[in-house]
Amino acid sequence: MPRSFLVKKIKLDDFSSSPVVASNHHHHHHHHLDESYTFTRSITDSVTSLGIRL
C-alpha cells in the first residue's frame, strides 16, 4: 500500500496539469470521503491509462 500511495503521489505531482486532476482538484480540498475517493479513483484511472499507453 505505501508503494502504491507513493506512485500515486508522484503521478499526482507529475500530471497536476492534466484535465482529470484539474477538474477534481477543488473537490479534494473538501475532505469528504466520497469526493476524496472519487479524486483518488480519477488519479488511479489516469495512471492506469498512461501505463497502458507506455
N, C-alpha and C positions, 0 to 999 in steps of 0.2 A: 504493500500500500504506500509506504513512504516513497518508493521509487516512482510509482505512478503519479503521485502528487508532485514530485519533483519535475517529472516530464511535463505535466500539465502546466506547472508554474513557468517553466522555461518557454513552453509553447505560447502561453498567455503573453509573456513578455515579447516574444518574437513576432507574434501576429496580432499585437494590440491594435493595429490599424485596420484589421480585416473587418468587413461588414458585419459578420456574425458577432464578433466581440463588441463592436461599436454599438450595435442595436440592442445588446443585452447588458451593457456595462452599467447603465444607470439603475437597472433592476437589482444588480448585485449589491449595491450600497444600502438597499432597504433591509437586507439581512433576514428576509422572510425565507423560511425553509424551502418552500415550493419554488420561489424565484431563484434562490441560490442553486437549487438542484437543476432547474432549467438552464441556468447560466453554465453550470458545470457540464451538463449534457451537451450544450452547444459547443463548448470548447472541445470536449471529447470527440464529438462528431467531426469537427473541423480537423482535428489532429488525425483522426482515422482516415478522413478523405485525403488529406495531404500524404499520409503514409501509403495509401493505395496508389496515388499518383507517382510517388517516389519509387 
